[in-house]
Amino acid sequence: MAKTKVAYFCQSCGFESPKWLGKCPSCAQWNTFVEEIIEKVNVAIPNWKPNSTTTQRANKPVQVSEITFDEEQRMLTPDKEFNRVLGGGIVPGSLVLIGGEPGIGKSTLMLQLALNMPNLKVLYVSGEESEKQIKMRAERLSPEIQNSKLKISKPNSEIENSKFEIGKGCFILTETSTQNIFKQIEQLQPDLVVIDSIQTLYSAHIESTPGSVSQVRECTAELLRFAKESGTPVFLIGHITKDGMIAGPKILEHMVDTVLQFEGDRHHVYRILRAVKNRFGSASELGIYEMLGEGLREVSNPSEILLSQRDEPLSGITISATLEGMRPMLIETQALVSTSAYGTPQRTATGFDTRRMNMLLAVLEKRCGFKLGAKDVFLNITGGIRVEDPAIDLGLAAAIISSHEDIPIPFKTCFAGEIGLSGEIRAVNRIEQRIAEAHKLGFEQIFISKYNLSSGGTDKKRIDLSRYNIEVKTVGNIEEVFGLLFG
């Protein structure tokens, strides 16, 4: 007889309690506990790889020098942006979670990836859409499969005679039960599994509704066990809450190997795939896509889309050199300073931290004498992206003063520097990559910190500026910058 018990889970953070509580002791939220019935069932785990042998590893301490491993070959996808965000390709046996707002393009991204990997057998499991809906989307993404049949994986389907052609290595399964999904996986033996979405799955081990904390946690644990035992990479698509966090317990992000965030504005055509957590690579990489009618297009040079084309110089607009992971980018920063029509001046920033903007305004007023206390200040990072790199401080400060004095910044001028509270221009990391990116896009001059020219005051590590056909102006404080720009 199955053993049944009742537990209470916090819908905000997933904290488990044997009794109902008004306030969650973990996240301090009120009235978030719900009752769920948990039933433990002994179910035999299917054998993922019938031809493989499983060895039990002894649980004993091992010296680090005695541990040997072979570097695993990553699975490269045709999507270079996706490979960059993952750290060089898909790691066998990894569990990847992709989150994003509804309608942002998560399912489109994963279906497009599944259709464009003809040398692999990909199983796309959907619990939200029917087979016909997925077929219609696949025809839009890959017109060449319009007259072909997209394989549908069913309990009695013939799957042995599959042909690896464009769009034909992808199998579609519309199922929400994990037990039935694993039966089809055991029969098909795919090279890659995509789950859309994790909130729609349910396991017979837990007596609660799909999408609940216990169901999401149990289904993810089963998929994690399958990925590690079989070496098959699994991609999970997850919904997010109104706060922008991935729905479900916080432990979900700790269980998976990689967490990707698919961001963007519905009113903009550009989407950003950002790595929030990555056990197999850098967690600061991002990929940029353009949403078109026929799917997502990779953007290999993001600087060109983030810089608007202007016919005449305008005040309040500057170009800043930033870094996202290992990728240098030039972005356009805009500022608007106007007289406040109401009692309290407005401070609004789009794509930038508002608290840091207030700090920059205080530095400009204290160290440079600009009276901005009674002014409305609006900042905007073009392209719909959000930047946290402090190296754009200098460009933002120049844009604010340019708008305040109504004097345009000269064309082909770039900025890369962090501003301190005393008004000094601090050095930023990897300045050579920023200079090279500005040189590649045809900029004539770039303002950087004079402390970037040498590391630790030694001439041995000086930057070689002779190979760049761009004028590098070194400054030490904010007053020097405004003297060179506005006289």
N, C-alpha and C positions, 0 to 999 in steps of 0.2 A: 504494500500500500504506500502510495506517495505521501511524503511528509509535507504538510502545508503549514505555513506560518504567515503572519501579518506583520508588515513593517511600514514605517512612515518615512517618506523621502521628501527632501526639500527640492522643489521644482526649480530653484534658482541655481544651487550649487551641487545638488546630488547627495547631501549629507543624509545618512541613514540613522534612524532613531527607533528604538523599540516601542515608543509611545508618542502620542501627538504632542507637539510643542508649539507655542504661540510664536516664539522668536527663534530663528535658527542660530545655534551657537557658532556656526562656521562662518556664514556670510552676514549675519545680523539682520536678515530680512524677516518681516512679519507676515504671518498667515500664508506661508508657502509650503507647508507640509501636507501631503496627500497620502491616503492609505492605499497600499498595494498588497495584493495577495501573492506570495511567493511560494512556488511549488518546486521542489527538487525531484527531478526524474532521472533515473539512471538510464541513459541512452548510449548505446555503443557508438564510438566515434568512427566514422567511415575511414577507410584507408585511402588517402589521397593519391598515393602513387603505388599501384599494385605491384609494380616491378622493383620497387626500392625497398631497402631494408632499414629499419630504424634501430639505432643503438642508444642505450641508456647511458648517459654520462654520469660518472661518479661525482657526488657532491663533496668534494674535499678541496682544501686550499692548494692553489698552484702558483708557483712563482711566475712573475711577468716574463722573465727571460725564457721560461720553458714553454710559453704559449706560442704556438705556430699557427699561421693562417695564410691562406692564398688569397690574393687580391681578386675579388669577384669582377667578372666582366659585366659592365652595365649594358642595359638594353637602350640603344639610341632610337629616338623617335624622329620622324621627319620634321617635327616642330623644334627649331633651334631655340626659341624662347623658352619652351617647356623644358628642354634639356638643361638650359642655363639655370633655371629656377630650382630644379631638382639637384643641381650640383654636378651635372655631367651625364645625365641619363637616369633610367629607372633601375633601381637596385633590386635584384631578385629576392623575393620573400619580404619585401617592404610593404607597409600599410600606410597609405597616404590619404589624408582627409582634406577635402576641398570644400571651403565654405564661401558663402556669398549671398547677397540679397536675392529675393525672388525675381526672375526675369533678367538677371544680369548676364547670363550665358554659360552657366556651369555645365548644364546638360549638353549644350551645343559644343563646348570645348571638348568634353570627353567623348561624345559621339564622333566628332571630327577626328579625334585622335584614334579611335577604334577603327574607323573606315580607312585611314591612311597608313595602316600597318599590315600590308598584305602578307608578309612573311611570318606573321604570328597569328595564332588562333585566339581571338578576343571574345569573351562572353560579356555582353552588356545586359545587366539585370535591371529591369525597371519596375518599380512598384507604383509609379505615378501615371504613366502613359500606356496606352494600348499599343499593340504591334503596328497598327495602321498609322497611328500618329508618329511613331518613330520612323516608319518607312517614308512618310511624307517629309520629315525633317532630313532624312538621309538623302533623298532625291534632291533636295535643295542644296545640301552641302556638297554632294558629289553627283553631278548630272550624268556621269558615265554609267551609274548603276541604275538609271531610270528604267531601262528595259530588262534588268536582271532581277533575280529574286534574292532578297536579303534573307539569310537563313534564320528560321525561327526554331529555337530549341524547345522541344516539348518532350514529355515523358516517352512517347512512342516514336519520336522522329528518327530518321536515318541520318546519322552524322558522320559515318565513316568515310563517305565519298566526297568530302569537302575539297574544294579547289581553292588554292591560294591565289586569288586575283584581287585587283583593286576593289575594295568594298565587299568582297566575298569571304574574307577571313573573319568577318564579324558575325557573331551569333546573338540573337535577341531572345531574352527570356523575360516574360512578364509574370513575376512571382514575388510573393512577399514572405513566404514561409522559409526559414533558413534550412529546415530539414529537406524540403523539396529542392532548394537551390543546391545543396550539397550533393544530392543524388544526381542532378544534372551535371555538376562539376565532375563527379567521379566518372560519369559516362563520357563526357566530352574531353576532359583533361585539357583545359585551356591554358595558354601561356600568360594571359592577363585577364583579370576580372574587374569589372566596373559595377559598382552598386549605386543606383539612383532611386531613392536616397536611403540613408541609414535609418531615418526616422519612420520609414514605412515598413521596415522589416519587423517580424515578430518570431519569437522562439517558443516552442512548446514547453520548454523548461520553466518558463515564467508565466504565471496566470495574471497578466495585466495587459492593458491595451497597447497597441503599437504606438511608438513615440514617447512612451513613459520613460522615466529615468532608468528603471530596472531593465526594461526591454532593450533600450539603446545600449546599455552597458553589457548585457548578456550577448546580444547579437554581435557587437564589436569584439567581444572576447572570443566568440566562436570563429569569426573571420580572422582574427589575429592568430589563433591557434592553427587555422588552416594555412595561412600565409607562411608561417614559420616552419611548419612541418613539411609542406610541399615545395617551398621555394617559389611560389607563384605570387607576383605582386598584385595587390588589391588596392583599388581606388574607391574611396567612399565619398559620396556627395552629401553634404550636410546643410541643413537650413540654419539660419541665424535668427536671433531674437531681435526685438526692436532696439535693444541696446548695442547691436552690432556684434554680439558674441554668438559662438556656435551653440545651437540649441542642444540641450541635454546636459548631463553631468560634466563637471570640469575634468573629471578623471578620463573622459573620452580623449582629450587632447594629450594626456600623459601616456595613454596606451599606444597611440599611433606613433609611427616613426617620423612622419612629416606632416605639417599642417600648412596648407596653402590657402591664401585669402584672395578671392577674385573680386576686385573692386572696380568701381566706375560709376559714372552718372548716366542715368538713362537718357538724358538730354544731350550727352556727348557720345561720339562714336568710338572713343578710345576706352579700352579696358586694361587694367593692370593686374597681373598675377604676381602676388607677393608671397615670399616664404616667411612664415611666422616662426616655424620650428623645423629644423632639419637635422637629423642625426647623421646624415651622410654628406653634408655639404654646408655651405654658408647659409645663414638665416637672414642675410641682408640683400639677397638678390631679388630682382624683379624682372618680369617680362611684360612687354607692351603689345597689345593687339588692337586692331581696328575692326569694329563690328560692321560687316557689310551684309548685303542681302543674301550672298552665297556663303556666309560663314565668317569666321574670324581670320583675319590676315595678320601675319607677323609684321612687326615694325622693327626693322633692323637698325635704323638710325633715328632714335627718339628725339634728338635735338632738332631735326627738321620739322617735326610736327608740333613741338612745344614752342617754336619761335614763329610769331606771326609776321607776315609780310607787310611792311609799311612803306608808303610812298613819300611821306614827309615826316620829319622829326616831331615827336610829341613829348610833352613834359610828363614826368611821373613814370616812365618806362625804362627799365634797365635789364641787362642780361647777366645772369649769374651762372657760375660753373659749379655744379653739384655732382655728387657721387651717390649711386645706389648700388651697394655691393661693390663689384669690381668694374662697374660700367660708368664712365663719365658722361654727363649730360649737360647741355646748356638750356636753361629754362628762362622764360620771360617773367619778370616780376613787375607788377603794376601797383602804383600807389596813387591815391586821390586824397588831397588835403584841402578842406574847405572850411569856411567859417561856420561855427555851430549856430543853427537857427533856434535851438532850444537851450534850456538851461544847462543840461548835462551833455557834454560832447560824446559822440558815438565812437566806439573802437571796434571795428569788425575786420576779421581776417579770414580769407577763404584759402584753404590749403596750407595754412601756416599757424603756428601756436600763438594764440592771442596773448598769453602771458609774456612770451618772449617779445612780441611786438610792443607791449607796454614798457618792457625794459629798454628797448631801443629808443622809444620816444623819450624816456626819462634821461637816457644818456645824451641824446641830441639837445635836450633842453638844458641840462646841467653843464655839460662840457663844451657845447658849441654856442649856447645862447639863443637857440631858436625857440620862440614862444609858441609851443604846440599845446599848451594846457587847455585852451579854449577852442581848439580846432577839432573838427570831425576828421578821422583818419580811417581810410579803407584800404586794405591790402588784398591782392589777388595773385595767386599762382596760376598761370594760364595752363590750359590743357586738362583741367579737372583732376590733377594729381595733388598729393599731399607730400610736402617736403619737410624733413626734420633735421637736415644737415645745417649746422651752424655756420657753414662757409658762405651761405647766402645773406648773412647779416649785412655785409658791406654793400651788396647790391640793393637790398631793401632800404637801407639808410639813405643811399644816394637817390633812390626813387622817391622817397618821402621829401627830401629837400628839393629835388627837382620839381615836384608838384607844388611844394610850398612857395618856391620862388618863381614858378612858372618858366623855368629855363630847361630846355630839352638837353638830355645827355647826348654827346656826340655819337654818330653811327659807328658801328664796329668796335664798341667799347664793352669790355667784359669785366666782371668783378669776382673775386674769390678771397674772402677773408672773414674771420670771426671778430666781432667787436666785444671788448671787455667793458666792465663797469666804469673804468677810468678813462674810456675813450681810446684805448690802444687797439691796434689791429693785430690780432693774434694769428700765429701760423696755423695752417690747416694741413691735414694729411694728404699725401699723394698729389702734391701740387703739380708735378710734371705731367700727370695724366690730364689734369684740367687745362694746363697750358697747351698740350698737344691737341686736345679737342677743340679749343678756341682757334688754334692755328689751322686745323683741318677745315673748319667752317669759314675761314677767310676773315677772321677778326683782326683788327690792326693793332689794338692795345689791350692789355689786361692789367688790372690793379690787384696786387697781392701784398702780403705782409713782408716787410724786410727781413723778418726773422725766418722766413722760409728759404732764404738763400743759403744758409749754412745750418747744420745740425750741431747744436752744442757749442757753437762758436769756433769750430775747427774748419779750416779750409779744405780738408780732405774730402768732405762730403758735400761740397758746393754743387749746386745744380748747374749743368752746362746749358746755358741759354743760347749758345751760338747756333744750335741746330734748329731753332724755331725762328721762322720769319715773322715774328710778332714782337711789338714793343712791350716789354715787361716793366711796369712802373711799380717800384717798391715804396711802400709808405709805412710809417710807424704809428700814426694816430689818425683820428678821424678829421682833425683840422687840416692835415696835409692833403687829404683826399679832396675836400671841398675847395681848398686853395687851387689845386690843379684842375678841377672841373669847372668851377664857377669864377675863379679869380678873386 
